[in-house]
């Protein structure tokens, strides 16, 4: 075999590999990492998860770099309330966000005193045990980037950890969305850190056809559908066409302490207990 034919075969191999990765990431499954605390307690900074692409159909936003190869939305399916989804956030449609679906087309959503109302009825919200998480390097890095005075959002949530170091203690609640004919009731934990927070009271919104009302589980640290769509701020009501996929399973988690030049720290930085959690 000549050097020329070997080069041609290698290029052909790379082309096939690239096509396989493109199809895999566009239509089947894609990785996603968590850079913020908006979905605590379910998701922490440093979590990595797989997003299934097929549950809600496909649009240009299903494709890498949002390539305009798919007109509109094909094989479309509306999420269920309570699904955790990845989508392109309005208004720019450039950034990937992850939130929980609270309102479907035709639903009326309001927030009063921190309680979410769905079609006039309060979504049950029960106090459960506090969320206690150790302060990690990626939390310190995020706080420094934001100019926050504490990695625990506020100093009064920060306390000494029993084994040394610091930990955050957050008030935690259990919400339960109502069952429907086809879908059982969905329960999940949320954080409500600040009484009378910026989004604890919101007028009733009617979700129009083709749109969704999204909320982060960390209610005081999430720019979501409670706020108008502003670049770098809220997202307003999200068009279903913007859906990228459905969160499926956590596949890795790191506390941010790894040094990529020291491979043994990759193991010590991993949060093994978070791997394999579903949604």
Buried (B, 14 or more C-beta within 10 A) or exposed (E): EEEEEEEEEEEEEEEEEEEEEEEEBBBEBBEBBBBBBBBBBBBBBBBBBBBBBBBBBBBBBBBEEBEEEBEEBEEBEBBBBBBBBBBBBBEEBEEBBBBBBBBBBEBBBBBEEBBBBBEEEEBBBEEEEEBEBBBBBBBBBBBEEEEBEBBBBEEEBBBEBEEEEBBBBBBBBBBBBBEEEEEEEBEBBBBBBBEEBEBBBBEEBEBEEBBBBBBBBBBBBBBBBBBEBEEEEBBBBBBBBBBBBBBBBBBBBBBBBBEEEEEEBEEEBBBEEBBEBEB
